């Protein structure tokens, strides 16, 4: 199972959700590193988005045939 973690967008008061890589606990599928112990909170009215490169990498990973 993949875990998601938010990144606080500076100056925009919103969150950008990333997919964590299975091999690196604080690394994301798009290649950035997020702090392990800090999960930011955003303004409830602020926009939340998903990281497009993370979503593309996740889509490719789940569409691969399972290894036997």
C-alpha positions in Angstrom: 0.0 0.0 0.0 1.2 3.5 -0.7 1.0 6.4 1.8 0.3 10.0 0.9 1.7 13.0 2.7 1.0 16.7 2.2 3.4 19.5 1.5 2.5 23.1 2.5 2.7 25.3 -0.5 4.5 28.5 0.5 2.6 31.7 -0.1 -0.5 29.9 -1.3 -2.0 28.6 1.9 -2.8 25.2 0.4 -1.6 21.6 0.4 0.0 19.6 -2.3 -0.4 15.8 -1.7 2.5 13.5 -2.7 2.7 9.7 -2.8 5.6 8.3 -0.7 8.0 5.9 -2.3 8.0 2.4 -0.7 11.8 2.4 -0.8 12.5 5.7 0.9 10.2 6.6 3.8 10.6 10.4 3.4 11.0 10.4 -0.4 8.2 10.8 -2.8 7.5 9.3 -6.2 8.3 12.6 -7.8 11.7 12.8 -6.1 11.3 15.4 -3.4 12.0 14.7 0.3 9.4 15.5 2.9 10.0 15.7 6.7 9.0 12.5 8.4 7.7 14.0 11.6 5.9 17.1 10.4 2.6 17.0 8.7 1.4 20.5 7.9 -2.1 21.8 8.4 -3.7 24.1 5.9 -6.5 26.6 6.0 -9.7 24.6 5.7 -10.8 26.9 2.9 -7.5 26.6 1.0 -7.2 24.5 -2.1 -5.7 21.0 -1.9 -4.2 19.4 -5.0 -2.4 16.2 -5.9 1.2 16.2 -7.3 0.8 15.3 -11.0 4.3 13.6 -11.3 3.5 11.5 -8.2 0.1 10.5 -9.6 1.7 9.6 -13.0 4.3 7.4 -11.3 1.7 5.8 -9.0 -0.6 5.0 -12.0 2.4 3.4 -13.8 3.3 1.3 -10.7 -0.2 0.0 -10.2 -0.7 -0.9 -13.9 2.3 -3.1 -14.0 1.6 -6.9 -13.9 2.2 -8.5 -10.5 5.4 -10.4 -10.0 5.0 -14.0 -9.2 
